[in-house]
Amino acid sequence: MKRAVYKKTEQESSDDIQEKEMTTEDVQYVVDEKGDRTAVIVPIEEYEELMEDLHDLAIIAERREEPNVSFDELRKKLIEGGEGVTET
């Protein structure tokens, strides 16, 4: 199966331009012989940011059921010596 890599251009459709606003100009797509996108190539900096965001979202999902603590309550616990405050 042959694949080609192409880089987005400013002349692409408005749907593609809207998609471009969510990413950087440096996004490239790997396409098959039919022209269907099969993979994406992004700059390493953007990839690292995406992985950090994904990690943050995973932590949020894990802690969804934990009780909320107000800022004032947290501040009071920290001033009193940090008892009841857990590190992440």
PLY file of the C-alpha trace (Angstrom):
ply
format ascii 1.0
element vertex 88
property float x
property float y
property float z
element edge 87
property int vertex1
property int vertex2
end_header
0.00 0.00 0.00
1.48 3.32 -1.07
1.13 6.29 1.23
1.86 9.95 0.71
2.29 12.82 3.12
0.76 16.20 2.35
0.74 19.47 4.19
-2.39 21.60 4.48
-2.56 24.68 2.31
-4.48 27.92 2.70
-6.56 27.08 -0.38
-8.37 24.13 1.23
-12.08 24.21 2.04
-13.60 26.17 4.92
-14.07 22.92 6.89
-10.35 22.27 6.60
-9.56 25.86 7.56
-11.75 25.55 10.68
-9.88 22.36 11.56
-6.61 24.19 10.98
-7.56 26.82 13.56
-7.60 24.09 16.20
-4.08 22.94 15.33
-0.89 24.41 13.92
0.21 25.03 10.36
2.74 22.22 10.71
0.20 19.37 10.83
0.73 16.86 8.04
-1.46 13.96 6.98
-0.47 10.56 5.68
-2.90 9.46 2.98
-3.44 6.17 1.18
-3.64 5.72 -2.58
-7.32 6.76 -2.48
-6.44 10.02 -0.77
-8.02 8.96 2.54
-6.22 10.24 5.62
-4.67 7.35 7.55
-2.35 9.10 10.02
-1.32 12.52 11.30
2.13 13.98 11.81
2.36 16.81 14.35
5.36 18.70 15.69
6.81 17.13 18.83
5.97 20.21 20.92
2.29 19.92 19.99
2.35 16.16 20.63
3.83 16.72 24.09
1.14 19.33 24.87
-1.56 16.90 23.72
-0.13 14.14 25.92
-0.02 16.50 28.91
-3.65 17.50 28.28
-4.65 13.84 27.99
-2.89 13.07 31.28
-4.66 15.98 32.98
-8.03 14.76 31.69
-7.31 11.24 32.96
-6.59 12.61 36.44
-9.80 14.64 36.35
-11.78 11.53 35.37
-10.16 9.48 38.17
-11.01 12.11 40.77
-14.54 12.86 39.57
-16.09 11.12 42.59
-13.80 12.69 45.20
-15.39 15.27 47.47
-14.78 18.92 46.62
-12.86 21.15 49.01
-13.34 24.89 48.99
-10.33 27.17 48.70
-10.95 28.55 52.19
-11.12 25.04 53.68
-7.91 24.02 51.91
-6.15 27.19 53.02
-7.24 26.59 56.62
-5.93 22.99 56.53
-2.60 24.12 55.08
-2.20 26.82 57.72
-2.99 24.27 60.46
-0.14 22.05 59.33
-1.41 20.29 56.29
-3.31 17.47 58.00
-5.93 16.00 55.73
-4.24 17.40 52.64
-2.87 14.77 50.28
-0.14 15.24 47.69
-0.66 14.32 44.09
0 1
1 2
2 3
3 4
4 5
5 6
6 7
7 8
8 9
9 10
10 11
11 12
12 13
13 14
14 15
15 16
16 17
17 18
18 19
19 20
20 21
21 22
22 23
23 24
24 25
25 26
26 27
27 28
28 29
29 30
30 31
31 32
32 33
33 34
34 35
35 36
36 37
37 38
38 39
39 40
40 41
41 42
42 43
43 44
44 45
45 46
46 47
47 48
48 49
49 50
50 51
51 52
52 53
53 54
54 55
55 56
56 57
57 58
58 59
59 60
60 61
61 62
62 63
63 64
64 65
65 66
66 67
67 68
68 69
69 70
70 71
71 72
72 73
73 74
74 75
75 76
76 77
77 78
78 79
79 80
80 81
81 82
82 83
83 84
84 85
85 86
86 87
